[in-house]
């Protein structure tokens, strides 16, 4: 009995030891799981600084450029309508093919107008003969005045001459009208351009000054592009120039972009600055002119116009590694004593694919352009100097031995010599 009790106590003690061991294992697993969860919430970076790619920023004279939406407008466009009534006899032009000023577009049957013209010519001839006879009578009466011809008869002859002259003038006016109507049976292009497909066919009856145009002739070279700009931004630019922060260029550099495909090669010139402001939109309209020999720009197309107004002393920051915070402020990360520091950028526009930055960073700062995924403010980082190609490909800087160079000695494509070089090397960024 005593042995049984002792044996039972030993069994109970063993079970207690095993239970304590299980609890210890469970606690160890829980601690490990908690540490893994913490590491996962930290972006999988349990130990060590985050490796990021950086470029060194520099300041300089940067082109100040604004991009405006625009719509192409025909340089000249004319709706062709008949000025006389008749049946269309011929349509000699080819739609879509260039016609010169004065080329025939339509011919209207002219038989009736030819007859009217002939009758008007006969009336003129008759009026000329009547005038000649009246003049001869007047001359004879004047020579015989007081010799059987009274003064009253002379006066009557003078009146007859005046009436004959008036009749002749009226006949000539009728002839001019008949000539015009006869000439208007041939409808010619008033401008050089491209005619549309005719809205009528041969044999159709048309009327003078009808509502429906027979066709439309459009001149495509050159072509206008109308853009709208906010009067608020216009005044801001004027203030920048007045304060000396923006150095205006001698001429405007105007280029055009399509929504797809390569940029347009031709340059534009300002034709008409805005003179009034829309009461509904607060914008004013500018008109630019572009040469269009290949007819790439067609009236009605929506395009984008880049206008370079001058230069500002600023830093070009690629748009790729920047973002907007909850307040809408533009932010970026820079290296600050081995930590990622998020800064707010002050901009004065864009140039190609870069921000023109006037505040928030300074020359010599190292902008983080690669390794931005899950990067946080004040996070420990290890900087790797990189360069950015024209296509936006990020590449580490190698020393002469082929190893990655120290970030403090790196020279990067983002260190601009001028605005054009900076833009060509900061179009894209890697993450």
GIBEL-V183931 format. One record per helix or strand. SS is the DSSP state (h for helix, s for strand). FROM is the first residue (numbers start at 1). LEN is the number of residues. Records with the same first field share a line. If there is no record, write none. Layout:
SS: FROM-LEN ; FROM-LEN
This chain:
h: 2-40 ; 111-33 ; 151-33 ; 231-13 ; 407-3 ; 419-6
s: 50-7 ; 60-21 ; 86-5 ; 98-2 ; 104-5 ; 145-1 ; 149-1 ; 186-3 ; 193-3 ; 205-2 ; 215-16 ; 246-12 ; 268-5 ; 283-8 ; 302-17 ; 323-2 ; 330-7 ; 339-6 ; 346-6 ; 354-6 ; 366-5 ; 380-9 ; 394-3 ; 398-1 ; 404-1
